[in-house]
Amino acid sequence: MKIKFKNNKQYFVGISLGSAASSETGAAVLDSSLNIITLDKLFTMEDVKYFLEHFVGRQNAVFNIALPENPTMLNAKWKLLSRQYQLIQTNRLIKKDSEWIQRYSFRGTDFFYELKEKGLDIFRYDVHELKSSFKLSGLYRDRTPVDCKALQSALKFQFGIRELPANMLPVAQLEAILGAYLGYIMAKDNTGYAYKVRSEFKGIEVIGIDLQPALSQ
């Protein structure tokens, strides 16, 4: 299902949201020629709110905000061993909406939904899923220096992102650029990629790359 935008989109914003204030949040803005307009580092939700509320021309922009991993999720080995093993989804004693069994963090979800209700084109994306769809993951360990170098090279040579510096960018900013490029795909018809609405998270569509056109060729 293709999303119909009311306005002609000129700016594409990606925010790689950290799971907590101690984790760096990257912000990137691309224009319609894939020039990098802004690269920034954010930390607290107040920083994120200020960035979004004071963004000039936000009615002509597509905002993609990464889904941060839930740091309290029951996934570490010591967490599993510290509790009696039971199937979470079938145990009546465990609340299904418990935060520690959620894959994604709820950080900022209420604020993002408020902006959507005000008419902004705000969407979510999964960084790992997006990298996998673009065939940018699997070769190197995630977020290692060599993985970041491969991602920055792909952004420059595979996707044609302009104004990338010669030095290595922080991983949060690279993932934000990837989210901004996803917004570019959503608004343009000549990228060679198709997108789809994968799911919904707290009232906001989660966007991913549609691999079916490539499989059918």
C-alpha positions in Angstrom: 0.0 0.0 0.0 1.5 3.3 -1.1 1.2 6.2 1.2 -0.3 9.4 -0.3 1.3 12.6 0.9 -0.7 15.8 0.9 2.3 18.0 0.2 5.3 17.7 -2.1 8.1 16.4 0.1 11.3 18.3 0.0 13.1 17.1 3.2 13.6 13.6 4.6 14.4 13.3 8.2 15.8 10.2 10.0 16.2 9.8 13.7 18.0 6.8 15.1 16.5 7.0 18.6 18.5 5.6 21.5 16.9 3.4 24.1 17.8 5.8 26.9 19.3 9.3 27.4 22.7 7.6 28.0 22.5 6.3 24.4 23.3 8.6 21.6 20.5 9.5 19.2 21.4 10.5 15.7 19.5 12.9 13.5 19.9 13.4 9.7 18.2 15.5 7.1 18.4 15.0 3.4 17.0 17.2 0.6 15.4 16.0 -2.6 18.8 15.8 -4.3 20.1 13.5 -1.5 22.4 16.3 -0.1 22.9 16.1 3.7 21.4 19.2 5.2 21.8 18.4 8.8 23.7 15.9 11.0 23.2 16.2 14.7 23.6 14.3 18.0 20.8 14.2 20.5 20.5 12.5 23.9 17.5 13.3 26.0 13.8 13.3 24.8 13.8 17.0 25.4 16.5 17.3 22.7 14.4 15.2 20.3 11.3 17.2 21.1 13.1 20.5 20.4 14.5 19.2 17.2 11.1 18.1 15.9 9.1 21.0 17.1 11.5 23.6 15.7 12.2 21.9 12.4 11.6 24.4 9.6 9.4 23.2 6.8 8.2 20.2 8.7 4.9 20.1 6.7 7.0 19.4 3.6 9.1 16.6 5.3 8.9 12.9 5.9 10.0 11.8 9.4 11.3 8.3 10.0 12.1 7.4 13.6 13.9 4.2 14.5 12.4 1.7 16.9 14.9 1.5 19.8 15.5 -1.9 21.4 13.9 -2.4 24.9 16.9 -2.6 27.3 14.8 -4.4 29.9 13.6 -7.2 27.5 14.1 -10.7 28.6 16.8 -11.7 26.2 20.1 -12.0 28.1 21.2 -15.5 29.2 21.5 -14.5 32.8 17.9 -13.1 32.8 16.7 -16.4 31.3 18.5 -18.5 33.9 17.5 -16.3 36.8 13.8 -17.2 36.3 12.0 -20.5 36.2 11.6 -21.4 32.5 8.0 -21.0 31.3 6.4 -20.2 28.0 5.7 -16.5 28.2 2.8 -16.3 25.8 0.9 -19.3 27.4 1.5 -18.6 31.1 -1.6 -17.0 32.6 0.4 -15.6 35.5 2.5 -13.3 33.2 0.9 -10.2 31.9 1.2 -10.1 28.1 1.8 -6.3 28.1 4.7 -6.5 30.6 7.4 -4.2 29.4 10.2 -6.7 29.9 8.8 -9.0 27.1 8.4 -6.1 24.6 11.0 -6.1 21.8 10.9 -2.3 21.3 11.1 0.5 23.8 8.1 2.8 24.3 10.4 5.8 24.6 8.8 8.9 23.1 5.8 7.1 21.6 3.2 9.4 23.1 5.0 12.5 21.8 5.4 11.1 18.3 1.7 10.2 18.1 0.8 13.7 19.2 2.9 15.1 16.2 1.2 12.6 13.9 -2.2 13.9 15.1 -1.1 17.4 14.3 -0.6 16.4 10.7 3.1 15.5 10.5 4.1 12.6 8.3 5.8 10.5 11.0 6.7 6.8 10.6 8.9 4.3 12.4 11.5 1.8 11.1 13.6 -1.1 12.3 17.3 -0.4 11.7 18.3 -4.1 11.6 15.4 -5.1 9.3 16.2 -2.2 7.0 19.9 -3.1 6.8 19.0 -6.7 6.1 16.6 -5.7 3.3 19.4 -3.6 1.7 21.8 -6.5 2.1 24.0 -4.4 4.4 24.1 -6.8 7.4 25.4 -10.3 8.0 29.0 -9.8 6.8 30.3 -8.1 9.9 29.3 -7.9 13.6 26.7 -5.3 14.1 27.9 -1.8 15.0 31.6 -2.7 14.9 34.0 -0.2 13.2 34.2 -2.4 10.0 30.3 -2.6 9.9 30.1 1.2 10.2 32.6 1.6 7.5 30.7 -0.7 5.2 27.4 1.2 6.0 29.0 4.6 5.3 30.4 3.3 2.0 27.0 1.9 0.9 25.3 5.2 1.7 27.8 7.0 -0.5 28.2 4.7 -3.4 25.1 2.5 -3.4 22.5 5.1 -2.5 24.3 8.3 -3.8 24.1 10.3 -0.5 26.1 13.5 -1.1 28.3 15.6 1.3 29.4 12.6 3.3 32.6 13.5 5.1 35.8 11.5 4.6 36.1 10.6 8.3 34.0 8.0 9.9 30.6 9.2 11.2 29.1 7.9 14.5 26.9 4.8 14.0 23.8 6.6 15.2 24.1 9.2 12.5 24.7 6.6 9.8 21.5 4.8 10.9 19.7 8.1 10.9 20.8 8.8 7.3 19.5 5.3 6.4 16.1 6.2 7.9 16.1 9.5 6.0 16.8 7.6 2.8 13.8 5.4 3.5 11.7 8.6 3.6 13.2 9.5 0.2 12.1 6.1 -1.2 8.6 6.7 0.2 8.2 10.0 -1.6 9.9 9.2 -4.9 9.1 6.8 -7.7 12.5 6.5 -9.3 14.7 4.9 -6.6 14.5 1.3 -7.7 13.1 0.3 -4.3 9.6 -0.3 -3.1 8.4 0.0 0.5 5.5 -1.4 2.5 3.8 -0.9 5.8 5.2 -3.8 7.9 3.1 -3.2 11.1 2.0 -0.6 13.5 3.6 0.5 16.7 1.6 2.6 19.2 -0.5 4.1 16.4 2.3 4.8 13.9 3.1 2.8 10.8 6.3 0.8 10.7 7.9 1.0 7.2 10.1 -1.5 5.6 11.5 -2.4 2.2 9.2 -4.6 0.0 11.3 -7.4 -1.4 8.5 -9.0 -3.5 9.2 -6.9 -6.6 12.9 -8.1 -6.6 11.8 -11.8 -6.0 9.3 -11.7 -8.9 11.8 -10.5 -11.5 
